[in-house]
Amino acid sequence: MARTRVLRHAGFVTALTVVFLPAIREAALPLTWRVTVPGTAGLAGTVRPLYMEGFVQADEQSPVVHCASAVSLDDGNLLAAWYGGSREGATDVAIYAARYDARTSSWGESWPCADAGETGRDLGRCVRKLGNAVLCKDARGRVWLFYVSISMGGWSGSAINARVSNDGGRSWSTPRRLVTSPFLNKGTLVRGAPFLYADGSIGLPVYHELFGKYGGLIRIGHDGSLIAASRLSWDRVLLQPAIVALDGERLIAFLRNSGEPTRCILRCLSADGGRTWSEPEGMPLPNPDAAVAAIRTTAGALLLAFNNMEIDRDDLSLAISSDDGATWRVVHAFEQGIAEEEGETRGFSYPFIVRSDDGIYHLLYTWHRKRIKHVIFNEAWLQGRG
Amino acid sequence: MSGNCVIQPYGFAGIYMLLAAGTVYALRIWRFAPWTRIAAMAICGAVLLIPVRGMPLYAYPYGLLGELSVTTSLLLAGVVLAALTGRGFITSRDRAFLFVPVCVLGTILYATGMSILPAGIYEAGFRPLWILALLLAWVLSGWMAGQPMAAGCVLAVVAAYSLRLLESDNLWDYLLDPILVMWSWGWGMTMLVRRMMNRT
């Protein structure tokens, strides 16, 4: 009897050790939160100011396009992705991609790289529609596409999927579902530009729309697994963080404000690589409940593309800060003022800035929800703006 | 961009367990013969694989619910086995031992998820050292209280997490899901009402 009891206890302790020890060992592994700050080596020195405007796709392929993102490829070209379809939230919305040839300064034909049907079949579940997409290049040169899918309901029913390309976006892996929310994995979306950590993992800014809006940051390992997450705020009105590394440890996040007018852009800071964040504080720049984009220049200043209005998205401007976001100066208006047209969604929104390896800035944004506009400028042009 | 729908084994199993547990439990209450319950289970599996608009039927609830937690799956398996064999594998004490912490932890987890409480509880599930310590204490207390089934359930949760059997990399998703937390709330309410009625 006593022997049986001893054996039972021994079996239990063995099971406990076998099960818990690997999990504890893995959870106790140290995780560094050091961020890779994009270098400036190899960039051309003083060159002539450059400023060019154009559109990503040659013609209007989808009645509605929105939410462009881009990444600089190893071959010096650019890859852009956005969603397009008959309308926002329609079941025919697909994620499209196109390549920009830096030598000829022109965009190639766009191609669909994800649709709802294919995503659903690959994930083995019903997916009714797709939404926001962002691109990222990892430390190994692979391109990642993170995009939103919805099985039921509106944006608050979103979940994030990830696909990887080893050939600059020509072909993609099957999607992997990222689990980011305790509510049946619903309510998480992407918008802001991802960045890299020193260990090669990807920092992906996300936001939640179920039971209140708030920003977050998730870290994705080489194999696509989620290795850490943090939350930017406890408010219910701040979303779509645009995160920029000030140095290896300090990050600044700019947040869209969906609170009551009058609204301003909010920012919060992290001193530990995004593990914890300060309380959001208002900035002296307005926000009409619209996404913003930010990037650090090669000279160390911060650039912010934003709608310089409190209500509408008729103005898209560029502001610069030389003191890590403490003060801002509006240096340029890319778009200003549009005529209202009955029954049409107009305006300039969802900016996304990326710097290619040759130091040129590429700004993409939604142009009247009909096209994706592409603006190119360089450091010399910026300096000329005072 | 075309092809066949990929069947996700754990996703299918979760939806199947949910449907099968509900069906066989109802048949047991209505006193149907045991063989009808076995037949019903087979029918449930077949129904969920019927293609509807290019996808098996299970893919629709799976799209909505995602993967069920390991705890929910084990409890549903307990319901199915009890309905088939007439023997309760998970006792009411086991259930209480599981449901009380699930109710408390689930409420805290979802309150923080809704920004009601300012704490990153879900985020901690990606580096779950303190949650593992909590589960270790839970398993030990279950074993010492003579609840090997309940302790085994929690052990299975941690084992499944270590093996990453689900899509999630977050320990909370192995332990809890909204269905389980609602189930535990329902159980808690029933216990409360029963106790109040016994008093009167």
Interface residues (C-beta under 8 A of the other chain):
Chain A: F12 A15 L16 V19 F20 P22 A23 I24 E26 A27 A28 L31 P112 D115 G117 E118 G120 R121 D122 L123 G124 R125 C126 V127 R128 S151 M152 A159 T174 R176 R177 V179 S181 P182 F183 L184 N185 F211 G212 Y214 G216 S225 L226 I227 A228 A229 S230 R231 W234 D235 R236
Chain B: M1 S2 G3 N4 C5 V6 I7 Q8 G11 F12 G54 M55 A59 Y60 Y62 G63 L64 L65 G66 L109 Y110 G113 M114 S115 P118 G120 Y122 E123 F126 R127 P128 L129 L132 L135 L136 V139 L140 W143 P148 A151 L155 V158 A159 Y161 S162 R164 L166 E167 S168 D169 N170 L171 W172 D173 L176 D177 P178
